Amino acid sequence: MRAARPEVSFEFFPPKSDDGFAGLLRTADALAKYKPDFFSVTYGAGGSTRQGTFRTVETLRRHGHNAIPHLSWGEESSRQICDLLGRYQDLGVSRLVLIRGDVPSGAYAPTHYASELVQLVHARFRDTFRTYVAAYAEMHPQAPGPSEDLRRLKQKLDAGASAAITQYFYVLEAYRRLVLEARATGIVKPIVAGIMPITNYERLVRFSDSCGAEIPRWIRCRLTELADHDQALRDFGAQVVTDLCSRLVEEGAPGLHFYTLNRWRATARILDGLALEMDRHGSSAKGAAT
Ligand SMILES: Cc1cc2nc3c(=O)[nH]c(=O)nc-3n(C[C@H](O)[C@H](O)[C@H](O)COP(=O)(O)OP(=O)(O)OC[C@H]3O[C@@H](n4cnc5c(N)ncnc54)[C@H](O)[C@@H]3O)c2cc1C
């Protein structure tokens, strides 16, 4: 066991209104104290938030935050993708999260796997951008099996991506296995752990069902019991996720990527708890300590 200092990053989605933007800036300001490596902004497959993603990255950067975009390749031409990347380069963006994207039902079939986008970016822009791709501790829901999913992850990393970020998970063993199996297949690049704070039972179940993340029975039972006790549910959620992060850090996870849903309190609470935990063990989480 070793206590390392992981990278910390926070994920946002593009707000739809001016109020949403104001709220997001407050969130970014509040989370900036944890000195994240970056704030990332999601992208709607099908281009539904293409403008929203750009505007959000631009706005956050204008306010001094290192915001980077997620990008997927739908029906656009490779030239349109490269034009967009040129605009990001002009903003000073040096990292990208490259994903296939989830398609709004019935919109269109995904046209490009993430590996194709990684290939395009590195063929046209060489090493201008440090790129991140998605990984799945509990397997991508559409993959035929875990080995095939891992092979596809390796393909993305071999195509030039620098690191992977996992879908969120609550079963530590699933992440451990992913890392072990990745190392066994020759993947040496970092696999950052995706972290979803727990603040609302119904929303968590909805997300988890759609992305294939397991909520262990002991957590489900407790959340059901606390469904009408908002504060107690948040306290329990913070404890569970802080404990998960603490173990991830102890075991040397290279980074923690928080799915913030544009809110800061639950994430800040976890990072504060983690800093205390790490202090007790003679080390500290990067966000709180540096
Ligand atoms: C860190 C992170 C960030 C995300 N950000 C966003 C976002 O901004 N917007 C959004 O819409 N969604 C986002 N997602 C969700 C993601 O887009 C979905 O999980 C999507 O269904 C798969 O994306 P991917 O990049 O993993 O796809 P891919 O790596 O392309 O894989 C998709 C599926 O196809 C399989 N596969 C891959 N290559 C091939 C091939 N050549 N032949 C056959 N099968 C293949 C894989 O095993 C997998 O089952 C994110 C997920 C994560 C973990």
The ligand as an SDF file (V2000), in Angstrom:
LIG
                    3D

 53 58  0  0  0  0  0  0  0  0999 V2000
  -14.7380    9.9330  -18.3130 C   0  0  0  0  0  0  0  0  0  0  0  0
  -15.9890    9.8580  -19.1500 C   0  0  0  0  0  0  0  0  0  0  0  0
  -16.4510   10.9920  -19.7970 C   0  0  0  0  0  0  0  0  0  0  0  0
  -17.6070   10.9440  -20.5830 C   0  0  0  0  0  0  0  0  0  0  0  0
  -18.0510   12.0850  -21.1950 N   0  0  0  0  0  0  0  0  0  0  0  0
  -19.1550   12.0610  -21.9740 C   0  0  0  0  0  0  0  0  0  0  0  0
  -19.6180   13.2190  -22.6730 C   0  0  0  0  0  0  0  0  0  0  0  0
  -19.0420   14.2950  -22.5720 O   0  0  0  0  0  0  0  0  0  0  0  0
  -20.7140   13.1090  -23.4700 N   0  0  0  0  0  0  0  0  0  0  0  0
  -21.3690   11.9120  -23.6240 C   0  0  0  0  0  0  0  0  0  0  0  0
  -22.3460   11.8650  -24.3830 O   0  0  0  0  0  0  0  0  0  0  0  0
  -20.9640   10.8040  -22.9720 N   0  0  0  0  0  0  0  0  0  0  0  0
  -19.8780   10.8420  -22.1570 C   0  0  0  0  0  0  0  0  0  0  0  0
  -19.4380    9.7000  -21.5330 N   0  0  0  0  0  0  0  0  0  0  0  0
  -20.1840    8.4590  -21.7310 C   0  0  0  0  0  0  0  0  0  0  0  0
  -19.6430    7.7040  -22.9640 C   0  0  0  0  0  0  0  0  0  0  0  0
  -19.7550    8.5000  -24.1170 O   0  0  0  0  0  0  0  0  0  0  0  0
  -20.4500    6.4340  -23.1180 C   0  0  0  0  0  0  0  0  0  0  0  0
  -20.1130    5.5320  -22.1210 O   0  0  0  0  0  0  0  0  0  0  0  0
  -20.4050    5.8300  -24.5020 C   0  0  0  0  0  0  0  0  0  0  0  0
  -21.4590    4.8880  -24.5770 O   0  0  0  0  0  0  0  0  0  0  0  0
  -19.1050    5.1270  -24.8260 C   0  0  0  0  0  0  0  0  0  0  0  0
  -18.0810    6.0180  -24.9950 O   0  0  0  0  0  0  0  0  0  0  0  0
  -16.5580    5.5070  -25.1950 P   0  0  0  0  0  0  0  0  0  0  0  0
  -15.7490    6.6780  -25.4860 O   0  0  0  0  0  0  0  0  0  0  0  0
  -16.1590    4.6030  -24.1090 O   0  0  0  0  0  0  0  0  0  0  0  0
  -16.7620    4.6560  -26.5410 O   0  0  0  0  0  0  0  0  0  0  0  0
  -15.8360    3.6330  -27.3070 P   0  0  0  0  0  0  0  0  0  0  0  0
  -14.4870    3.5040  -26.7290 O   0  0  0  0  0  0  0  0  0  0  0  0
  -15.9590    3.9660  -28.7480 O   0  0  0  0  0  0  0  0  0  0  0  0
  -16.6000    2.2530  -27.0030 O   0  0  0  0  0  0  0  0  0  0  0  0
  -18.0060    2.1380  -27.1500 C   0  0  0  0  0  0  0  0  0  0  0  0
  -18.4040    0.6740  -27.1990 C   0  0  0  0  0  0  0  0  0  0  0  0
  -17.9850    0.1140  -28.4290 O   0  0  0  0  0  0  0  0  0  0  0  0
  -17.0250   -0.9280  -28.2480 C   0  0  0  0  0  0  0  0  0  0  0  0
  -16.0280   -0.7040  -29.2940 N   0  0  0  0  0  0  0  0  0  0  0  0
  -15.0540    0.2250  -29.3070 C   0  0  0  0  0  0  0  0  0  0  0  0
  -14.3760    0.1670  -30.4870 N   0  0  0  0  0  0  0  0  0  0  0  0
  -14.9760   -0.7880  -31.2350 C   0  0  0  0  0  0  0  0  0  0  0  0
  -14.7730   -1.2960  -32.5470 C   0  0  0  0  0  0  0  0  0  0  0  0
  -13.7900   -0.8290  -33.3190 N   0  0  0  0  0  0  0  0  0  0  0  0
  -15.5850   -2.2800  -32.9890 N   0  0  0  0  0  0  0  0  0  0  0  0
  -16.5830   -2.7770  -32.2120 C   0  0  0  0  0  0  0  0  0  0  0  0
  -16.8180   -2.3380  -30.9470 N   0  0  0  0  0  0  0  0  0  0  0  0
  -16.0300   -1.3610  -30.4800 C   0  0  0  0  0  0  0  0  0  0  0  0
  -16.5100   -0.7800  -26.8130 C   0  0  0  0  0  0  0  0  0  0  0  0
  -16.1260   -1.9990  -26.2190 O   0  0  0  0  0  0  0  0  0  0  0  0
  -17.7560   -0.2010  -26.1300 C   0  0  0  0  0  0  0  0  0  0  0  0
  -18.6690   -1.2110  -25.8120 O   0  0  0  0  0  0  0  0  0  0  0  0
  -18.3150    9.7210  -20.7360 C   0  0  0  0  0  0  0  0  0  0  0  0
  -17.8420    8.5840  -20.0580 C   0  0  0  0  0  0  0  0  0  0  0  0
  -16.7090    8.6360  -19.2690 C   0  0  0  0  0  0  0  0  0  0  0  0
  -16.2330    7.3970  -18.5600 C   0  0  0  0  0  0  0  0  0  0  0  0
  1  2  1  0
  2  3  1  0
  2 52  2  0
  3  4  2  0
  4  5  1  0
  4 50  1  0
  5  6  2  0
  6  7  1  0
  6 13  1  0
  7  8  2  0
  7  9  1  0
  9 10  1  0
 10 11  2  0
 10 12  1  0
 12 13  2  0
 13 14  1  0
 14 15  1  0
 14 50  1  0
 15 16  1  0
 16 17  1  0
 16 18  1  0
 18 19  1  0
 18 20  1  0
 20 21  1  0
 20 22  1  0
 22 23  1  0
 23 24  1  0
 24 25  2  0
 24 26  1  0
 24 27  1  0
 27 28  1  0
 28 29  2  0
 28 30  1  0
 28 31  1  0
 31 32  1  0
 32 33  1  0
 33 34  1  0
 33 48  1  0
 34 35  1  0
 35 36  1  0
 35 46  1  0
 36 37  1  0
 36 45  1  0
 37 38  2  0
 38 39  1  0
 39 40  1  0
 39 45  2  0
 40 41  1  0
 40 42  2  0
 42 43  1  0
 43 44  2  0
 44 45  1  0
 46 47  1  0
 46 48  1  0
 48 49  1  0
 50 51  2  0
 51 52  1  0
 52 53  1  0
M  END
$$$$
